Amino acid sequence: MAHSTAPGPARTAASSESDTDEPSAGRAKAATTGRAPGAARVPRYGSLRTRLRRDRTLILMTLPAVLLVLVFNYVPILGNVVAFQEYDPYVGDNGFVAVFHSPWVGFEQFTRIFEDSAFWDAVRNTLVLFALQLVLFFPVPIALALLVNSVIRPRVRAVSQAILYLPHFFSWVLVITVFQQIFGGAGIIAQTLRRHGYEGFDLMTDPGIFKFLVTAEGVWKDAGWGVIVFLAALASVSPDLYEASAMDGAGRLRRLWHVTLPALRPVIALLLVLRVGDALTVGFEQILLQRDAVGPGASEVLDTYVWWNGVRNQDFSYAAAAGLIKGVVSLGLVLAANKVAHLMGEQGVYKK
């Protein structure tokens, strides 16, 4: 009888110890998660209905922009289906209905493109122009921003910034006209040389320097936009960093290398990734306006190739296939450049 009743107190003690451990574990979990055990989980930022009610004003403000992006950027993507057809806009009552009546040809349009030597010439010209603009154009806004930022007087800085930014609002017709009046056969430089007994020149019709001319036009027109972006990044740099480095004996170049450029590094990485994504887009209107002056051999790029061989000749399926190739390659370039930015420790277009 005594042996049968002995384990009782032991079991009672064990059960009481377990009962005391469970609430303490619950309290520990509640302290860690921020809610009591058994309580319903509350979303970190509130429920969807709460967030919609709270942010309804901001949502209504952004709704027109979202609709514009959907209508003009995402809905046209559906039109890429004609790249796999022999699209004829006159089959149906309108161009949209013709999509459902045009015959499917699979990858025939892509085969035609890859077998066309003019396509590869356009690709080569596009990549050469991109390389020149990346080397000669991309560093210019950075250098100009550093130069403007070093100006002490605010009035001089504002005037310099306005002068640099003004050509961004000019159309390409006006930009090319200005260059024609300066570097053309009847331009100021050629006329001045002739008046002094030298032979004039016409850089606007020289196929050999056309790519450098296009790059110079882009620098003059759009460098001011890059200056604005980099000046905004420089404005976020704390003056205490410059003062501390100056107290440590760092000169102007040392402060530029160890303070200014590291502050610009994230912006440079972001713009570089976006620029690489635009590698196959080097300026349609700018080059089309000068195509006849230098010939298609020197000026034909992918955009003008698509327009000339696809849209102008009404071979819409061919143009859609070429545009689809360009879009896929550009997407791959953006992803690759963003991966390189991540390896360098920068965020790029999106986080990991």
Secondary structure, 3 states (H helix, E strand, C coil): CHHHHCHHHHHHHHHHHHHHHHHHHHHHHHHHHCCCCCCCCCCCCCCHHHHHHHCHHHHHHHHHHHHHHHHHHHHHHHHHHHHHECCCCCCCCCHHHHHHHCCECCCHHHHHHHCCHHHHHHHHHHHHHHHHHHHHHCHHHHHHHHHHHCCCCHHHHHHHHHHHHHHHHCCHHHHHHHHHHHHCCCCHHHHHHHHCCCCCCCHHHCHHHHHHHHHHHHHHHHHHHHHHHHHHHHHCCCHHHHHHHHHCCCCHHHHHHHHHHHHHHHHHHHHHHHHHHCCCCCCHHHHHHHHHHHCHHHHCCHHHHHHHHHHCCCCHHHHHHHHHHHHHHHHHHHHHHHHHHHHCCCCCCCCC
